[in-house]
Every structure is written in structure tokens, then in C-alpha cells.
């Protein structure tokens, strides 16, 4: 487990976008998740930055290493695209529980978009991994048999 005294935002700002993805990956690995970066789909082409799985739980992570925050409408659109990618992941891998999420560098607080996609600042990622079930009624969980027709 990573020490809690790390200033994740300060560290993240010094990393390239690729290193930021690796950093997010290392946080999931510290909780014994199996990870794969840059999972690609064909027809239509799409990519998930990071897939982290443990038992029947899969996080489909879109890492956003932005130097500033974006507006709510933009974040909602990004969440919708991640939700569709998570649906494809569930369908192609037969995963029962896939949680689409966005990991950011600079957002000050964790929040869940109206579409059920959590937006998690990198400094809150460890806490989210440990406690996501506290918000399971608000979080969209995509499964191999749920939402498939709606998301593709």
C-alpha cells in the first residue's frame, strides 16, 4: 500500500500522461488488482487507459492528466464515452461487474456524474478503491448482461 503522506497531485503534475497512467496503475496494484494498460477495441476503434481487475470486479479507468479542470458538460461527455467503453469491455470479456471511472489530476473532490461515472482525483484513488461500495447505489456498474444493447 502506498504511504498516505504522498502529495499525489504534486507528484502527478511532474509526470507525463503515460507516467500518470502508470502511477494510477501502481495504486490499483498496491490493492492486489491485476492491471492492463491501453486495452484496445476495433470497429469502432476505442481504448481504455487502464483496466484493473480483482475477482469479479473490474474498473475501466480513463486517466486524465490535464493541467486544469474542464466544465461539467465536457466531463459528462467524457463519462458517457467511458460508460460505452466499459459496456464493450463487459461484453467482450463477460465481466459481471465493470465500473467505468475517470481519474483526474486536479479535481479537488470526488464526485459521481449523473450517468453514474465516478470522477476520482488521483489523491483520492486509494480511498475510492477501499470504499467505492459505500456509493454503489449512485455508481453505474455495467455487467455482461446489463446495458449491452444500450451502450454499443
N, C-alpha and C positions, 0 to 999 in steps of 0.2 A: 504494500500500500504506500502511496506517495505521502510524504510529510505534509501536514496541513498548513505549515508556515510558508509554503511556497507562494509567491505572488504570481499566480497563473497568468494574469493579464499582462503584467510587465514582461514575464518570460515569453509569452505568446507574441507580444509585439516585436520581439527581437528575432523571431523565427520567420522563415519563408513560408508560403502557403503549404508547401509539401512537408516541411518540418512541423507545421501546425497540425496537419493530419496525423503525422507520426506521434506527436505529443498526445493528441486525443486518443490514439490507438493505445499508447502506453498506459493511459489511465484506465481504459477498459481491461487491458491485460493484467493490471495490478489487482483486479477483482476476478481473476481467473476466467475471463472471457476469451474465446478463440476469436481471432480477428482476421479480416481480409480487407485490404485497401483496393480501391478502384475496381469494383465489381461492375462489369460492363454488360449491357444488353444490346441486342441487334433488333432492327425492324420494329419499332423505330429505335434509333440509337439513343441510349441513355446510360448514365453511370451513377453509382452510389459511391461516395468517397470512402466510407468505412462501414463494414458490416461486422458487428460484434455479436457473437452467439454463445449461449450457455444453456444447456439443457434444451428446453423447447422455446426459449426466449431469444429473440433476435432484435437488435437495434440497427436500424438503417439510418446512418448518420450522414448528414450534409454538413461539411465543415466550412464555415465562412470566416475567412481571415481578412476581414475588412478593417480599414483604418478608421471607419466611422460607422455609426448606426444607419439603418435605412428606414424609410417610412413604413407604416403599418400595412398599407396596400401592397407594397413590394414584398414585405415579409410574408404576407398571406399568400401571394402568388408563388413564392418560393416553397412555402409549406405545401401548397396544392401539388406542385410538381414532385416533391419528396413523397407525398402520400401516394401518388400514382406509381412511383418507382418502388415503393415498399410493397404495393399490391402485386407488381410484377415479380418481385423477389419471392413473395409468399407463394405465388402461383407456380413459379419455376422450381422452387426448392421444396414446396409442400410444407413450408413452415406454418405452424399453428398460431404463433404469436409474434408478429413483427410490429415494432414500434418505430414509425418514422420520426426523426427528430432533426433539429438544426442546432449545431454547436457554433457559437459565435465567440469572437474575441472581446468585444467591448460593451455588450449589453450589461447594464447594471443588475438586472434582476431576471430570474427565471419566470417565464410565463407560458401559457398554453394558448395557442391561437384558436379562433373559433372553429377551425376544422379539426381540432384535436391534436395538432402537431406541437410538441413542446419546443420552445426556443430556450436553449440552455447555454449561458455564458460558461466559458471554459473553467472559470474559477468555481463554478457550482456543479461541475460534471460529476465529481466523486459523490457529492451529496445526492444528486439526482439518481445515480446508479443504485445507491443504497436505499433510497426512499421513493422511487417512482410509483410504487403501488399505493402510496397514500393519495395519489391523484388519479388512480386508474379509471374512475368514473368520468373524468374530463379528457383523458388521453385516448386518441384513436389507436386501437390495436387491430391490425389487419391480420387475417388468417387465410389459410389456403382455400377455405370455403366461404369466406365472407368478403363482400365487396368486390370480388374479382370482375364481374361484369361491369361494374360502375367505374372501375379505375383504369381499365385498359383502353 
